[in-house]
Amino acid sequence: MPIIAVFSSKGGVGKTTIAANLGWCSAQLSGRRTLLWDLDPTDGAGFMFALEAQRKRQARSLIAGDVPAQALIQSSDYAGLDLLPADGSLRELDSLLLRMGQRHRIATLSRQLVRSYDRVILDCPPMLNELSAQVMRAATLVIVPLPPSPLSARALDHVVEEIRRHTRRPPPILPVLSMIDRRRSLHLEALAANPGWPAIPLVSSLEQCAVQRRPVGTFAPRSPATLAIMRLWQGIESKLAQMEAAATMA
C-alpha cells in the first residue's frame, strides 16, 4: 500500500512543510490521486493549504468510526490533491486508540483510503505513543526529517526503535536532512557524513509556504527548495516502484 508517513519524535524539524509539499508533488508532478491525512491536532496541513476550519471538531470521530472519511475530506486548490484535516479533538487520539484496543486501526483506515487514492501521505505529530506505533504498522515508507544536531540523531534512533518494537515487517526509513544552512560547519559536516540522504535547504522561499499558505512550487518553481523537494519526491517514487516490483516478483 502506498502510505507515506512523515514522522519525527522531535518537533520543529519541518515535518508539516515537507508533507504538504510532497502532497503537492505527488498530485501535480506525478499525476497521482493523493490524500494528505493530517494526524497532528495543530492542523498545520490544513493551514498550509488555506482550508477553512470546520465548525465541528470531528477528526477524532473518524478514528472512532462515528463518521466516514468522505464526510471530512476536503478538496484543495490543486487537481488531484485532497486533505483529511486535523483538529483539536485529536489531542485525545492516543487514549482513544488504547481504549479501542485495535492495534491496527490506523492501518485499517489507511487501507480503506487507498481504494480511492494512489498515494496517502500521513503528517504525524511529534511524539512516541500508541498513535506513532500504529502509524509504523500502517506505513509503506517512513520519511524522517532531521535538522543537523545531536538531538535529531537521537530522534532518528527513536524512530528506528519504534519501528523495531511495533512492526513485524519494518517499513523502509528515508532520513532527510532538513533546514540545511551551508554557511554552518555543523550542517556541512552532516552533509558530508550522509552523502546519500536527501537534503532540504533552509531558504526564505520554503519559510514563505506558511505565509502564502501554498506549496513552494506554486510561487517559486525554480528555487533551491522547490528543486530539493522535487528530488525528494522522485526518490520516494523510485523507492515505491522498487518495492512494488519486489512484491510482484515474490
Backbone as a ProteinNet text record, in pm:
[ID]
protein_1_A
[PRIMARY]
MPIIAVFSSKGGVGKTTIAANLGWCSAQLSGRRTLLWDLDPTDGAGFMFALEAQRKRQARSLIAGDVPAQALIQSSDYAGLDLLPADGSLRELDSLLLRMGQRHRIATLSRQLVRSYDRVILDCPPMLNELSAQVMRAATLVIVPLPPSPLSARALDHVVEEIRRHTRRPPPILPVLSMIDRRRSLHLEALAANPGWPAIPLVSSLEQCAVQRRPVGTFAPRSPATLAIMRLWQGIESKLAQMEAAATMA
[TERTIARY]
84.5	0	88.4	59.6	142.9	108.4	146.3	117.8	250.1	268.7	395.7	377.7	447.8	438.7	556.4	526.8	630.7	629.6	736.6	733.7	866.4	857.7	974	925.7	1003.8	967.9	1000.4	1066	1106.7	1029	977.4	905.3	999.3	944.3	1021.3	1125.8	1100.5	1200.7	1158.1	1045	997.5	906.4	850.3	771	649	567.9	444.8	475.2	576.6	613.9	653.6	730.3	771.4	650.7	565.3	448.3	357.1	331.8	243.3	301.3	428.8	490.6	503.5	523.5	524.9	386.6	282.8	147.2	124.1	170.4	156.9	236.6	357.9	439.8	372.2	316.9	251.3	138.4	56.1	-59.4	-20.5	67.9	96.2	206.7	307.6	419.6	397.2	344.3	325.3	184.5	94	-43.8	-113.1	-70.2	-129.9	-249.8	-353.7	-462.9	-408.3	-401	-325.8	-412.9	-399.3	-464.7	-358.1	-360.9	-275	-358.8	-324.7	-400.9	-322.4	-378.2	-312.6	-357	-262.1	-290	-241.8	-193.3	-141.4	-251.6	-290.1	-402.7	-383.5	-263	-242.2	-294	-327.5	-386.4	-296.1	-165.6	-73.9	-97.1	-132	-152.7	-272.7	-380.8	-496.4	-463.3	-383.8	-341.5	-255.9	-163.8	-73.7	-149.4	-264.2	-342.5	-463.1	-462.7	-563.7	-704.6	-720.2	-853.8	-925.5	-1054.1	-1133.1	-1152.9	-1134.5	-1152.9	-1298	-1316	-1450.4	-1512.6	-1639.9	-1708.9	-1712.6	-1735.8	-1740.1	-1602.6	-1558.2	-1429	-1452.5	-1436.4	-1476.4	-1362.1	-1239.7	-1129.8	-1122.1	-1144.5	-1144.4	-1255.2	-1370	-1485	-1456	-1367	-1328.6	-1260	-1167.8	-1096	-1193.1	-1288.2	-1384.5	-1485.6	-1495	-1589.8	-1726.8	-1737.3	-1866.7	-1902.7	-1802.2	-1827.2	-1734	-1775.6	-1687.5	-1586.2	-1475	-1370.4	-1423.3	-1513.7	-1564.9	-1636.4	-1688.8	-1758.5	-1662	-1535.7	-1437.6	-1333.8	-1314.5	-1213.2	-1252.3	-1153.2	-1174.2	-1083.1	-1134.1	-1053.7	-960.4	-841.4	-750.5	-771.4	-693.1	-699.8	-622.2	-568	-481.3	-541.4	-552.4	-616.1	-547	-626.7	-573.5	-528.3	-535.1	-488.5	-601.8	-634.8	-734.8	-668	-736.9	-685.2	-787.9	-738.6	-817.4	-761.9	-821.8	-760.3	-773.6	-689.9	-691.1	-769.6	-791	-846	-811.3	-853.6	-814.7	-864.2	-964.8	-1015	-911.2	-809	-705.6	-610.4	-623	-540.5	-570.1	-688.2	-729.1	-711.6	-646.7	-641.8	-566.7	-458.2	-380.2	-462.7	-531.2	-613	-729.4	-785.6	-894	-846.7	-731	-678.4	-653.1	-603.4	-578.8	-709.8	-811.8	-940.6	-1005.8	-989.6	-1048.9	-983.6	-854.9	-785.7	-764.5	-770.4	-749.2	-610.7	-513.5	-373.9	-346.1	-438.3	-418	-526.8	-581.6	-689.9	-644.8	-528	-478.7	-449.7	-396.1	-369.5	-499.3	-602.2	-731.2	-791.7	-791.1	-843.6	-760.4	-629.3	-542.4	-572.2	-596	-630.7	-760.8	-854.7	-980.1	-956.7	-867.9	-842.8	-772.3	-682.8	-609.2	-696.5	-818.4	-911	-947.8	-939	-976.3	-856.9	-737.9	-619.2	-499.8	-411.9	-288.5	-181	-183.8	-86	-158	-127.2	-175.5	-53	-47.2	65.7	16.8	81.6	44.1	136.4	78.3	153.5	131.2	236	221.3	268.1	206.2	251.1	383.9	462	595.5	589	557	551.6	563.7	599.7	608.3	500.4	399.8	287.3	213.9	91.4	15.2	-9	-32	-53.1	70.2	187.6	309.5	331.9	301.2	314.6	220.9	98.4	3.7	43.9	99.1	147.9	255.8	346.7	454.2	399.4	292	231	160.8	113.3	37.7	127.6	244.8	325.4	394.3	398.4	480.2	622.9	634.8	763.8	756.1	863	866.2	972.4	930.2	1020.6	1049.4	1178.4	1216.6	1299.4	1239.9	1316.9	1413.3	1538.3	1642.4	1727.7	1701.4	1797.5	1928.8	2041.9	2170.8	2190.4	2176.6	2201.6	2205.7	2273	2273.4	2133.9	2043.8	1908	1834.3	1861.4	1798.2	1848.4	1976.6	2030.1	1959.9	1933.4	1859.3	1717.2	1656.9	1521.4	1515.6	1617	1621.6	1633.9	1715.9	1728.7	1594	1517.8	1386.9	1292.5	1296.5	1209.6	1246.8	1375.8	1422.3	1375.9	1388.4	1347.5	1195.7	1122.3	976.3	931.1	992.9	957	994.4	1110.7	1155.5	1061	1014.6	931.3	789.8	738.7	595.5	558.8	655.1	621.5	691.8	624.8	686.9	765.5	712.5	781.2	809.2	923.4	951.6	948.5	881.1	885.7	1022.2	1067.3	1193.6	1186.4	1299.4	1311.4	1396.1	1348	1424.9	1455.5	1576.2	1612.6	1631.7	1588.2	1600.3	1663.3	1777.1	1838	1755.9	1698.7	1612.1	1674.5	1626.7	1669.4	1821.5	1877.6	2022.9	2069.4	2167	2230.9	2379.1	2417.1	2553.6	2658.9	2617.7	2714.2	2760.1	2696.9	2727.9	2809.1	2916.6	3007.6	2939.7	2854.6	2785	2697.6	2634.1	2548	2630.8	2743.7	2832.4	2885.5	2914.1	2961	2851.7	2726.8	2615.6	2597.8	2611.2	2600.7	2712.7	2833.4	2947.9	2936.1	2879.4	2867.7	2755.7	2658.6	2543	2518.3	2611	2600.2	2481.1	2429.4	2316.4	2180.5	2175.6	2047.5	1999.8	1869.7	1817	1837.1	1848.8	1871.8	1780	1712.3	1622.1	1684.9	1710.7	1779.3	1687.7	1749.2	1678.3	1685.7	1581	1576.7	1444	1441.8	1323.2	1200.8	1220.9	1105.5	1029.4	1100.5	1033	960.1	1019.1	952.9	826.7	824.2	709.4	586.8	605.4	490.3	382	421.2	324.7	267.2	341.6	292.8	192.5	230.8	142.7	37.4	60.2	-32.5	-54.5	56.6	54.1	191.3	200.4	328.7	430.8	556.6	662.5	670.1	637	643.7	546.2	444.4	344.9	388.9	480.6	522.2	672.5	751	896.1	940.7	897.1	917.5	1062.7	1152.1	1292.9	1381.3	1322.5	1402.1	1473.4	1585.5	1654.1	1562.9	1471.6	1381.2	1288.2	1230.8	1141.4	1214.1	1333.9	1410.4	1446.3	1478.9	1513.1	1391	1275.3	1152.3	1117.8	1134.2	1106.2	1198.8	1326.5	1420.3	1381.7	1339.9	1297.2	1177.2	1080.9	963.8	1001.1	1089.4	1133.1	1199.6	1277.1	1338.8	1235.7	1130.1	1022.8	951.3	919.7	852.2	939.3	1068.5	1160	1162.6	1165.5	1166.9	1037.9	924.4	797	788.7	841.9	842.2	927.7	1041.3	1127.3	1055.6	986.4	915	801.7	732.1	623.3	675.7	789.8	848.4	891.6	950.2	994.9	876.7	766.6	648	587	588.8	534.2	614	745.8	831.5	814.2	790.8	772.6	642.3
-118.8	0	124.3	221.6	342.6	444.4	414.2	502	556.8	686.4	751.7	833.5	797	868.2	965	1090.6	1190.1	1205.8	1157.6	1141.3	1180.1	1240.8	1262.8	1269.8	1218.4	1231.7	1370.8	1451.6	1586.6	1688.4	1792.2	1896.8	2000.6	2086.6	2195.7	2153.4	2043	1991.3	2010.2	2077.8	2098.1	1987.8	1910.2	1793	1829.7	1923.1	1958	2025.3	2109.5	2174.6	2071	1971.4	1865.3	1783.3	1744.7	1663.5	1736.1	1863.9	1940.4	1952.9	1979.2	1994.8	1862.2	1753.1	1621	1587.1	1624.5	1601.6	1674.1	1796.2	1874.4	1809.8	1765.9	1699.8	1572.9	1496.1	1371.7	1397.2	1497.4	1526.2	1598.5	1697.9	1784.5	1731.3	1668.2	1619.9	1476.9	1392.6	1252.1	1220.8	1315.7	1291.2	1184.8	1170.6	1071	1130.4	1051.1	1090.9	1080	1192.5	1199.3	1251.9	1188	1235.8	1267.5	1388.5	1428.1	1419.5	1323	1298.8	1356.3	1459.4	1527.5	1463.7	1407.4	1344.8	1430.2	1549.1	1639.9	1737.2	1741.9	1826.7	1975.5	2019	2160.5	2197.3	2097.8	2120.1	2206.3	2176.6	2254	2236.2	2115.1	2091.7	2170.1	2171.9	2249.9	2397.1	2447.6	2587.4	2613	2520.9	2538.6	2548.8	2483	2486.3	2579.3	2665.5	2770.1	2713.7	2597.1	2541.9	2614.8	2632.3	2690	2585.1	2625.6	2533.5	2486.5	2357	2304.7	2344.9	2372.4	2415.1	2303	2180.7	2067.7	2002.1	1973.3	1906.8	1756.2	1700.4	1563	1469.9	1519.3	1432.3	1307.5	1321.8	1207.5	1109.3	1159.5	1075.4	977.1	1015.1	922.8	800.6	822.6	710.8	623.3	686.1	612.2	535.7	569.1	501.3	565.8	689.6	757.1	828.5	867.7	934.3	873.8	869	816.7	922.4	876.4	968.9	1066.9	1019.4	1104.5	1227.3	1218.5	1332.9	1441.2	1406.3	1500.8	1545.3	1468.1	1501.7	1630.8	1718.1	1844.7	1852	1910.4	1931.3	2049.9	2040.6	2154.6	2235	2338.1	2418.1	2353.9	2233.9	2170.2	2036.6	2018.7	1898.9	1773.3	1678.2	1550.2	1544.8	1655.8	1659.7	1695	1601.2	1623.2	1619.4	1674.8	1675.7	1617.3	1543.1	1496.8	1573.8	1688.1	1778.9	1730.8	1788	1759.1	1867.9	1844.9	1948.4	1911.4	1995.2	1976.5	1847.7	1784.4	1660.2	1549.1	1562.9	1459.4	1461.9	1559.8	1558.4	1435.6	1380.6	1263.1	1133.3	1141.8	1026.1	909	935.4	825.6	745.6	815.3	744.7	673	731.9	665.6	534.3	535.7	414.1	306	345.7	248.3	189.2	273.5	222.6	130.7	162.8	80.8	-56.8	-62.9	-190.3	-246.4	-160.6	-203	-156.1	-244.9	-209.4	-168.2	-199.7	-169	-74	8.3	97.7	194.9	256.5	349.8	275.6	155.6	76.1	38.9	3.3	-33.4	84.7	202.1	322.2	358	341.3	372.3	281.2	152.4	59.2	99.7	149.2	196.4	318.6	406.9	529.9	503.2	404.3	380	315.8	283.3	240.6	356.8	478.1	596.8	681.6	650.5	733.8	647.2	706.4	637.9	651.4	762.8	789.8	851.7	801.1	861.6	904.6	1033	1089.1	1127.4	1073.7	1099.5	1205.3	1314.5	1416	1386.5	1336.8	1278.6	1375.7	1370.9	1455.9	1406.6	1497.1	1460.4	1399	1271.3	1203.6	1053.9	985.4	840.1	786.7	722.8	673.2	567.6	536.7	436.3	479.7	609.3	657.3	634.6	669.2	650.5	502.6	415.9	271.8	227.2	279.8	242.4	297.6	416.9	473	384.7	335.3	249.7	119.2	68.6	-53.7	-26.8	95.1	128.3	168.2	223.9	290.1	192	232.5	164.4	217.3	346.6	415.3	527	543.5	646	749.6	874.4	986.9	1055.6	1071.2	1129.4	1255.9	1375.4	1499.5	1516.2	1553.5	1562.9	1687.9	1796.4	1907.1	1860.1	1909.9	1862.4	1903.6	1809.4	1833.1	1699.3	1692.1	1566.9	1522	1618.1	1581.2	1514.6	1559.3	1497.4	1354.9	1333.5	1197.4	1106.1	1156.7	1078.8	1052	1151.3	1134	1021.3	1011.1	901.6	767.9	762.1	638.6	598.7	698.6	670.9	611.1	665	612.8	469.1	444.1	308	211	250.7	165	146.9	253.8	245.1	145.6	150.3	56.6	-85.6	-102.3	-236.5	-298.5	-218.1	-270.3	-303.3	-231.5	-239.4	-300.8	-343	-399.6	-533.1	-622.1	-749.1	-734.2	-654.3	-625.9	-476	-433.6	-289.7	-219.8	-105.9	-27.6	39.7	62	133.8	275	321.8	457.8	540.6	660	752.1	877.4	888.4	1012	1125.7	1244.5	1363.4	1474.1	1522.8	1637.2	1761.2	1822.6	1938.1	2063.7	2178.9	2308.9	2324.5	2284	2288.5	2429.4	2477.5	2606.6	2579.9	2592.1	2557	2654.3	2759.3	2851.2	2798.9	2693.7	2642.6	2514	2509.6	2395.4	2265.1	2270.8	2150.8	2093.5	2181.3	2137.1	2076.8	2136.8	2081.4	1944.5	1930.3	1800.8	1695	1734.1	1638.7	1596.1	1690.7	1658	1563.6	1590.6	1506.3	1366.3	1357.1	1227.7	1142.1	1206.8	1134.2	1174.4	1144.2	1192.3	1135.1	1023.1	962.9	1010.8	1091.1	1137.7	1260.3	1269.6	1394.5	1509	1629.2	1747	1860.5	1921.3	2033.2	2160	2261.3	2379.8	2469.6	2543.7	2645.6	2775.8	2804.5	2924.3	2995.5	3123.3	3204.2	3156.3	3103.2	3059.6	2948.2	2858.5	2749.6	2803.4	2900.6	2961.9	3035.9	3083.7	3157.4	3069.9	2937.6	2848.8	2877	2895.2	2920.4	3061.4	3152.7	3290.5	3296.7	3238.8	3241.1	3130.8	3033.2	2921.7	2844.1	2810.9	2726.7	2665.7	2558.3	2490.6	2579.8	2556.4	2642.5	2635.1	2522	2508.9	2596.5	2648.2	2731.7	2877.1	2921.7	3062.5	3081	2973.6	2981.5	2851.9	2829.2	2697.9	2660.9	2758.2	2727.1	2750.4	2768.3	2793.1	2664.6	2676.6	2556.3	2466	2525.7	2445.5	2361.8	2422.9	2350.3	2235.2	2261.7	2157.3	2044.2	2078.8	1976.5	1891.1	1955.4	1881.2	1789.2	1838.1	1755.8	1634.8	1656.2	1542.4	1441.9	1491.8	1401.9	1319.5	1384.7	1311.2	1207.5	1243	1147.5	1026.3	1050	939.7	851	912.7	835.5	749.9	809.2	733.6	617.1	641.6	535.6	422.4	458.4	356.1	275.9	342.1	272.3	178.3	221.7	136.7	12	29.6	-85.4	-182.9	-129.6	-214.8	-288.3	-220.9	-285.5	-396.5	-370.8	-472.5	-594.1	-567.6	-678.3	-759.9	-691.8	-763.3	-846.3	-794.3	-867.7	-993.6	-983	-1099.1	-1204.3	-1157	-1251.2	-1327.9
0	0	0	-84.4	-93.9	14.6	137.8	250.8	302.2	291.2	322.2	449.5	554.8	682	693.8	722	751.9	903.8	966.4	1111.4	1173.9	1291.6	1376.6	1520.5	1611.2	1752.4	1805.7	1724	1763.3	1681.2	1747	1677.4	1617.2	1531	1473.5	1373.4	1302	1208.1	1062.1	1039.3	902.9	853.6	944.2	908	824.3	872.5	801.3	668.2	664.7	539	435.2	476.7	384.1	340.7	434	399.9	302	326.4	238.5	98.1	90.3	-41	-115.1	-41.4	-105.8	-160.3	-87.6	-137.5	-268.6	-276	-399.8	-513.1	-484.7	-586.7	-637.3	-546.1	-584.5	-683.1	-653.5	-738.8	-866.6	-854.5	-968.4	-1059.2	-1002.1	-1083.7	-1131.3	-1042.6	-1077.2	-1125.7	-1111.3	-1153.3	-1070.3	-944.4	-855.9	-782.3	-768.3	-678.7	-536.4	-468.7	-342.9	-230.3	-114.4	7.3	110.2	162.7	273.9	401.7	486.8	610.2	726.9	787.5	898.9	1030.1	1102.9	1232.1	1349.2	1319.7	1422	1462.4	1589.6	1630.8	1604.7	1575.2	1543.7	1405.1	1321.1	1189.2	1099.4	1102.4	1020.1	872.3	828.7	685.5	634	711.1	670.4	659.2	752.9	746.9	623.3	593.5	480	348.3	339.6	216.3	226.2	326.5	342	347.9	412	429.8	543.1	527.1	634.7	743.8	868	979.4	986	1005.7	1016.6	1149.4	1145.2	1267.8	1371	1324.1	1414.3	1420.8	1540.2	1557.9	1551.7	1430.9	1407.6	1370.2	1367.1	1324.7	1411.7	1539.1	1630.9	1595.6	1547	1517	1404.9	1313.5	1207.2	1265.9	1357.4	1419.1	1498	1565.8	1647	1562.7	1433.7	1345.9	1344.1	1395.2	1401.2	1272.3	1192.8	1064.7	959.7	834	728.6	685.8	631.7	587	482.1	395.2	287.5	341.7	463.7	522.7	568.8	585.1	639.1	536.3	430.8	329.5	258.2	238	167.8	45.9	-59.5	-179.5	-158.7	-217.2	-217.1	-344.8	-361.8	-485	-598.9	-575.4	-673.7	-716.1	-846.6	-900.4	-848.2	-804.8	-761.5	-617.3	-544.4	-405	-311	-222.1	-118	18.4	117.4	253.7	349.2	444.1	558.9	677.8	710.2	807.5	951	1034.9	1178.4	1251.3	1379.1	1466.4	1610.3	1703.1	1842.2	1905.8	1845.2	1903.2	1898.9	1813.4	1804.6	1924	2010.6	2132.4	2217.4	2203.2	2281.4	2201.8	2086.1	1997.2	2058.8	2127.7	2184.5	2285.2	2374.4	2473.7	2407.5	2299.9	2227.5	2166.8	2103.1	2041.7	2146	2261.1	2367.6	2418.2	2433.1	2479.4	2376.6	2249.3	2144.7	2137.9	2171.6	2168.8	2029.7	1928.1	1789.5	1744.7	1751	1727.2	1582.3	1492.8	1351.7	1299.1	1387.5	1345.6	1236.5	1251.5	1150.1	1019.3	1029.1	909.4	838.9	915.1	856.1	781.6	844.6	778.8	656.2	666	552.2	434.1	462.1	354.4	286.2	364.2	305.4	217.8	260.5	186.1	53.6	49.9	-74.3	-181.7	-148.3	-253.2	-344.1	-290.2	-367	-408.3	-353.9	-380.3	-417.4	-498.8	-536.7	-429.7	-359.3	-254.7	-134.5	-15.9	108.2	188.4	222.8	297.6	436.8	538.6	677.3	736.4	783.1	857.4	1005.4	1071.7	1205.8	1314.3	1431.3	1542.3	1598.3	1658.5	1709.4	1848.2	1854.1	1983.6	1962.4	2069.8	2069.1	2162.8	2104.6	2183.4	2101.2	2137	2063.5	1919	1896.1	1759.2	1673.7	1725.6	1645.9	1616.2	1712.5	1688.8	1577.3	1576.2	1472	1335.9	1335.7	1209.7	1149.3	1232.9	1182.5	1124.4	1183.2	1129.7	997	978.2	856.8	740	769.9	666.8	572	445.8	345.4	349.5	377.8	379.4	482.8	561.3	665.6	631.6	617.3	590.8	724.1	758.1	886.7	864.3	880.2	867	984.2	952.7	1055.3	1034	1106.1	1105.3	1167.1	1120.1	1172.7	1318.2	1408.6	1550.3	1621.2	1734.3	1810.6	1851.3	1880.7	1918	1802.4	1680.5	1564.8	1545	1570	1560.5	1660.5	1779.4	1879	1830.1	1763.3	1712.3	1610.3	1525	1428.3	1499.5	1602.3	1680.4	1741.4	1786.5	1844.1	1740.2	1618.4	1512.3	1478.5	1466.7	1436.1	1543.8	1669.8	1779.8	1781.4	1752	1748.2	1642.3	1526.2	1419.7	1458.6	1517.2	1555.5	1658.7	1752.7	1861.1	1816.2	1716.7	1689.7	1555	1475.7	1345.3	1324.4	1254.5	1217	1088.4	996.9	870.9	865.2	912.8	924	788.9	779.1	655.2	641	518	499.3	557.7	606.2	658.9	563.1	529.8	446.6	528.2	586.2	657.2	557.1	596.3	512	595	552.6	619.9	586.9	688.9	667.8	729	678.1	730.2	721.8	607.9	588.3	552.3	626.4	600.9	571.7	447.7	406.7	459	526.7	588.5	725.1	775.5	908.6	897.1	974.1	965.4	1007.5	1110.5	1155.3	1044	966.7	858.4	744.9	716	612.9	655.1	782.1	831.6	817.6	844.1	830.5	685.7	594.3	452.2	409.2	456.6	420.1	478.9	599.4	666.5	608.7	541.6	488.2	342.6	253.9	115.4	39.7	83.5	13.2	59.5	165.2	217.5	139	110.1	53	151.2	97.7	181.9	136.8	232.1	205.8	265	183.6	235.3	318.3	408.4	485	405.3	332.4	246.8	269.8	236.5	264.6	187.4	66.8	-12.1	57.9	125.5	196.1	319.5	386.1	501	459	333	282.7	260.4	260.3	242.5	345.1	470.5	576.8	568.7	507.2	491	376.8	264.1	146.9	150.6	237.5	256.5	127	65.8	-53.4	-74.8	-153.8	-174.2	-243.7	-212.3	-264.5	-417	-475.4	-620.5	-695.5	-626.1	-693.5	-706.5	-621.4	-628.1	-646.7	-629.9	-652.7	-719.3	-843.3	-906.4	-932.1	-936.7	-963.9	-842.8	-726.9	-607.4	-564.3	-491.3	-441.9	-358.6	-283.9	-201.7	-288.7	-391.1	-480.6	-547.7	-598.2	-666.7	-570.6	-446.2	-347.5	-313.1	-296	-266.8	-383.7	-505.5	-623	-629.3	-600.1	-599.8	-492.4	-376.7	-270.8	-317.1	-379.7	-425.5	-532	-622.8	-724.1	-659.2	-552.8	-480.7	-413.6	-359.5	-296.6	-400.1	-513.7	-619.5	-666.6	-679.3	-721.7	-620.3	-491.3	-386.4	-386.3	-402.9	-405.8	-525.8	-639.2	-758.2	-736.2	-670.5	-640	-546.4	-447.5	-353.1	-422.5	-512.3	-585.9	-675.2	-740.8	-826.7	-746.2	-629.3	-544.8	-495.1	-459.8	-413.3	-524.3	-647.2	-760.4	-788.2	-780.8	-806.2	-696.6	-573	-462.9	-476.3
[MASK]
++++++++++++++++++++++++++++++++++++++++++++++++++++++++++++++++++++++++++++++++++++++++++++++++++++++++++++++++++++++++++++++++++++++++++++++++++++++++++++++++++++++++++++++++++++++++++++++++++++++++++++++++++++++++++++++++++++++++++++++++++++++++++

